[in-house]
Amino acid sequence: MRRELALRTIPPNAITALALCFGLTGVRFAITGEWQNAVGAILVSAVLDALDGRIARMLRADSRFGAELDSLSDVIAFGVSPAIILFLWSLSFVPKYGWVIALTHAVCCASRLARFNSQLDAGNPKKSAGYFTGTPAPAGAALALLPLILWLSTGMEIFQRTYVVAPWTIIVALLMISDLPTYGWTSFRLRKGWRQTALLLIALVGTSLFIAPWPTLSALIILYAVMIPFASRSYAKVTRRVAAESLPS
C-alpha cells in the first residue's frame, strides 16, 4: 500500500530547515567579517525555532521526525554557528585554546539537546511546571554572542578581548548543560491589571529593536541573564507549593 504524507506536516519542518539555513548563513557572514549580519542571521534562526513547534501543534503535525530535525537544526544554528562566529571574531587571537573554547560551546549545546531528546518520553517535573532545565539552546546562543552584541552596540574593544570572551563562553556553555531551572513562557503568570502595561512594554521593546537594535538586544540578554537566579527561587516555590498540596488534609 502506498503511504501518503499529509501536507500539514510540511510547514513546520520547512520552518525548521529554514532556521538551520539561517544559522549556517551566520557563519557565511562571519567569514566575510559582516558581524551585524552574522548575529542577525542567528537571531532570525531563533525566531523561526520558536515558531516551528507552535505551528506544528496548531496544525496537529507533531512527529518524531520533526522533533529530531528540530534538535539537529538547533545544534547547528545555536551550537556550531555561534562557536565559529565567536572564534572568527575573537577567540582566533589564541588559535589553539580559542578553538577548544569554541568547541566547548558546540559540544555543550549538543549534550543539552541530547539530554532533552532522551527525556521526551519521560516525565520532567521542571518542564511540566513551565521551566527549562538549563539554558535553552537559542538563549544559550544569544548569551554566548552577548560580547559581540555589546561590541556592536558600544564599539568598545574590551568586549572583543579574548580574556573577556573566553571565560564568558565557558560560563554560558556550562549553563546549557546545568540542572538549573530557567524560565519558560508558560512559567509566567500575568495579573489582569498588568495587561495594558505588558502590551505597552512589548510595543516599546519592539519599536526599540528597529530604532536601536544592538543596545536593545544587549539590554534584553542581560535582563535574561539576571533572571536566571530568580528562576531557581521561583521553581523552588512552585515545588514547595505542589508538595504542600499533595499532602493529605
C-alpha positions in Angstrom: 0.0 0.0 0.0 1.3 3.4 -0.9 1.8 5.7 2.1 0.9 9.3 1.7 2.1 12.3 3.8 -0.3 14.9 4.9 0.5 18.4 3.6 0.1 19.9 7.1 3.3 18.2 8.2 5.4 20.2 5.6 5.2 23.9 7.0 6.7 23.2 10.5 9.5 21.1 9.1 10.2 23.7 6.4 10.5 26.4 9.0 12.9 24.2 10.9 15.0 23.7 7.8 14.9 27.4 7.2 16.1 28.0 10.8 19.1 25.7 10.1 19.9 27.6 6.9 19.9 31.0 8.7 22.2 29.6 11.3 24.7 28.5 8.7 24.3 31.8 6.9 25.5 33.5 10.1 28.8 31.6 9.6 29.0 32.7 6.0 28.6 36.4 7.1 31.2 35.9 9.8 33.8 34.6 7.3 33.5 37.9 5.4 33.5 40.0 8.6 29.9 41.1 8.3 29.3 40.8 12.1 25.9 42.6 12.2 24.5 40.2 9.6 26.1 37.2 11.3 24.3 38.0 14.6 21.1 38.9 12.7 21.1 35.5 11.0 21.3 33.7 14.3 18.5 35.8 15.8 16.3 35.1 12.8 17.0 31.4 13.3 15.9 31.7 16.9 12.6 33.4 15.9 12.0 30.6 13.4 12.9 28.0 16.1 10.3 29.5 18.4 7.6 29.3 15.6 8.1 25.8 14.2 6.9 23.9 17.3 3.9 26.1 17.9 2.9 25.8 14.2 3.3 22.0 14.4 1.0 21.9 17.4 -1.5 24.3 15.8 -1.7 22.1 12.7 -1.5 18.9 14.7 1.6 17.9 12.8 3.8 16.9 15.7 6.0 14.0 14.7 9.2 12.2 15.9 10.8 13.2 12.6 10.1 16.9 13.3 11.5 16.6 16.8 14.7 15.0 15.6 15.0 17.6 12.8 14.5 20.4 15.2 17.2 19.2 17.5 19.7 18.7 14.6 18.8 22.2 13.4 19.4 23.6 16.9 22.8 22.0 17.3 23.9 23.7 14.1 22.2 27.0 14.4 22.8 27.6 18.1 25.8 25.4 18.8 28.1 25.1 15.8 27.4 28.5 14.2 27.8 30.7 17.3 31.0 28.8 18.1 32.5 29.5 14.7 31.3 33.2 14.8 33.0 33.7 18.2 36.2 32.0 17.1 36.4 34.1 13.9 35.6 37.3 15.8 37.7 37.0 19.0 38.9 33.5 20.0 41.1 33.1 16.9 43.6 35.5 18.6 44.6 32.5 20.6 44.1 29.8 18.0 44.7 26.7 20.0 42.9 27.5 23.2 40.4 29.6 21.4 39.2 26.8 19.2 38.9 24.5 22.2 36.7 27.1 24.0 34.6 27.4 20.8 34.2 23.7 20.7 33.1 23.7 24.4 30.1 25.8 23.4 29.2 23.5 20.5 29.6 20.3 22.5 27.6 21.5 25.5 24.8 22.6 23.2 24.7 19.1 21.6 24.8 17.5 25.0 21.9 19.6 26.2 19.8 18.7 23.2 20.7 15.0 23.5 19.5 15.2 27.2 16.3 16.9 26.0 15.6 14.2 23.4 16.3 11.4 26.0 13.6 12.9 28.2 10.9 13.2 25.6 9.2 10.0 26.7 9.9 10.5 30.4 8.4 12.9 32.9 10.2 16.1 33.5 9.0 18.0 36.6 10.6 21.2 35.5 9.0 21.1 32.1 5.6 20.3 33.5 5.9 23.4 35.7 6.8 25.6 32.8 10.6 25.7 33.4 13.5 24.6 31.3 16.4 22.5 32.7 19.5 24.6 32.0 19.6 27.4 29.4 17.7 26.6 26.2 19.8 26.4 23.1 18.6 29.7 21.5 19.0 31.5 24.7 22.5 30.0 25.1 23.4 31.2 21.6 22.2 34.7 22.5 24.1 34.7 25.8 27.3 33.5 24.1 27.0 36.2 21.5 26.5 39.0 24.1 30.1 40.3 24.0 29.8 40.6 20.2 26.4 42.4 20.5 27.8 44.7 23.2 30.8 45.4 20.9 28.3 46.3 18.0 26.4 48.5 20.5 29.2 50.4 22.1 32.2 50.0 19.8 34.3 49.3 22.9 37.2 47.0 22.1 37.3 45.4 25.5 34.3 43.3 24.6 36.4 41.6 21.8 39.3 40.8 24.1 39.9 37.1 24.5 40.2 37.3 28.2 36.6 38.5 28.3 35.1 36.3 25.6 36.7 33.1 26.6 35.5 32.8 30.2 32.1 34.1 29.2 31.8 31.4 26.5 32.7 28.7 29.0 30.2 30.0 31.6 27.4 30.0 29.0 28.3 26.5 27.8 28.1 25.2 31.4 24.7 26.9 31.9 23.3 25.0 29.0 24.2 21.6 30.5 23.4 22.6 34.1 20.4 21.4 36.1 19.4 25.0 36.9 15.7 25.7 36.2 15.3 28.7 33.8 12.1 30.5 32.9 9.9 29.3 30.1 7.0 31.1 28.6 4.4 29.1 30.5 6.1 29.7 33.8 5.0 33.4 33.7 1.6 34.4 35.1 0.3 37.9 34.3 -2.2 39.6 36.5 -5.2 41.2 34.8 -4.3 44.6 36.0 -0.9 44.4 34.2 -2.3 43.5 30.8 -2.2 47.1 29.4 1.3 47.7 30.9 2.6 44.5 29.3 1.2 45.4 25.9 2.8 48.9 26.2 6.2 47.4 27.1 6.0 44.9 24.2 5.3 47.7 21.8 8.1 49.8 23.1 10.6 47.0 23.0 9.5 46.1 19.5 10.0 49.6 18.4 13.3 49.9 20.1 14.5 46.8 18.2 14.0 48.6 15.0 15.4 52.0 16.1 18.4 50.8 18.2 18.7 47.1 17.7 22.0 46.4 19.4 21.5 48.4 22.6 18.0 46.9 23.0 19.3 43.3 22.4 22.1 43.9 24.8 19.6 45.0 27.5 17.2 42.1 26.8 20.0 39.5 27.0 21.5 41.0 30.2 18.0 41.0 31.7 17.6 37.3 30.9 21.0 36.5 32.5 20.0 38.4 35.6 16.7 36.5 35.8 18.4 33.0 35.9 18.9 33.0 39.7 15.4 34.2 40.3 14.1 31.3 38.2 15.7 28.9 40.6 14.0 30.6 43.5 10.7 30.7 41.7 10.8 27.0 40.8 11.6 26.2 44.5 8.4 28.0 45.5 6.4 26.0 42.9 7.8 22.7 44.1 7.0 23.5 47.8 3.5 24.6 46.9 2.9 21.3 44.9 4.3 19.3 47.7 2.1 21.0 50.2 -1.0 20.5 48.0 -0.2 16.8 47.7 -0.2 16.2 51.4 -3.3 14.6 52.8 -5.6 17.1 54.6 
